[in-house]
Amino acid sequence: MYGHLYATLARHGITPGELELTLYHNEQYAEQNLDMEVATAVERDLLDEHPIVETLRFYELPGTEQAATLIYAGPFHAITAAVLTLLSWVGAQRLLPAGPLRELHHSGRAHSGGDTKPHAFLELQLPVRPQAPAPPTTGHAHTRERAK
């Protein structure tokens, strides 16, 4: 996917930034059939442009009020454990995802010459929100007395 992104940008004379970003839009954790989007920083004046091709669009990633984050350094192929750790922590804190999981590549491009780099330094960000309070349970009121 990144290869397609960079090739499309190059065909249109657009210089990509250094930071790569992958967004995972799946509602639940999945290892297959991922709904994902890849991105890179571009010049701000391109944000108002209409898509050059159907698969390329320019927009500013919206901010979030609260996010759970995890810094990961290690091989790209082992990132699943980091994602699961972040998701487990979010659940333990009684938080809910409030947007797509963001994977920021601080170590530069993840792929070089068609191959995935062996080592990654990245940040996982998951926008979160508090869980709604549980509705009150309905119970029965009763008393117990001894008969006289």
N, C-alpha and C positions, 0 to 999 in steps of 0.2 A: 504494500500500500504506500509506504514512504517513497519507494522508487517511482511510482506513478505520480505522486504529489510533486516530487522534485523535477521529474521530467516535464510535467505540465507547466510548472513555474518557469523552467528554463526555456521552453518553446515560446513563452510569452514575454521573455526578457525580464522576469521578476526575480530579484535576488532574495533568497530565503534568509531568515535570521538564524541564529545559532541554536536557539531553544526549540526542541521538538516536544510535541504534546500528543498523547493518545487519550481519547475519551471513550470510555466504555459505557454504553447506554443501556445495557441489559438491566432489567429490574431485579434479577437475582443472580447470584454467582453462577457462572457457566464457564466451561473450558472449551466448548464447541459452539458453533453458530453464534459467534460474538457479533453484537451490534456495536460496531466501533467506528471511530472517525480519527483520522490522523491530521495533525496540523503543525505549522511552524509560524514563527513570527514574521510579519511583513511590515512594510512601511505603512504608517497610520493612514496616509491619504488613499490607500487602496480599499479601506474599509467601506467607503461609499460606492465602490464599483459594483456593477452587476456581475453575476458569474460570467467568466470568460467561456467556460464550457460547463456542461450540466453537472459534472462531478466536482467542480471547484467553486467554492464560495468564500467570501471575505466577511468576517464579522469579529467583533470584540467579544471575547469570552466573558460572560457576566460574572461579577463577583459573588461572593457568598458571605452571609453573616457569620457562619460558624462552619468549620471543617475539621475533620479528624485527619491528621497527617502522619506519615511514616517515611523516614529517610531509609533508603535501601542502597547498599553497596554490595555487589556480588554478580554472579553470572546471570545473564538475561533469562536463561532457561530455568532458573530456580526462583523466579519472582512470584510464582503461585503461592509459596509459603508466606511471603510478605503480605500479599493481598488477603489471604485468609486470616493472618494475624490482625490486620487492620479491621477487617469485618467482624472478627470475634470481639475485639475491643469495643467497637461501636455498639454491638449488641449488649455487652456487659455493662455499658454505661447507660443503657435504656435509651439509645438514640436511634433514629431512623435515617436512612439515606434521603437527601433532599436534592439530588442531582446526580449526574454521571460521575463515575470514578475517573479521576484525572491522573495521568502518569506523565510527569515532567522529566525529560531526559537532561539532567544537568551535565552529563558527561559528553554531550554533543550527539551527533547522529548515531542512531542505534545500528544502522546498516551501512556498510562500506563495501562497494563493489559487489553488491548482491548478498553478502554474508553478514550475519548478525555479529556485532562485536562480542568478544568473549566476556567483557566486564562492563558493568553498568553502575552508574551513580545516579540515582533518580529519587524523585519524591512522589509518593502517592498521596493524593488529596481526595477526600470524600466529603462533599457538602453534607451536613447533617442538621437534623432538627430534633427536638425532644419528642418522645412518644406522647400521645394524648393520654391524659389520666384515665385510668380504668373507670368505667361506669360503676356507680355504687351497686352492690349486690342487694337483691331483695331477700329478706329473711322473714322469719316469723317471730312475733313477740309472744312470749308465753311466760307464765309463772307456775310455780309448783308450791302447793301448800299441803300440809297434812290434814287429813280429815279428822274432825273431833268427834 
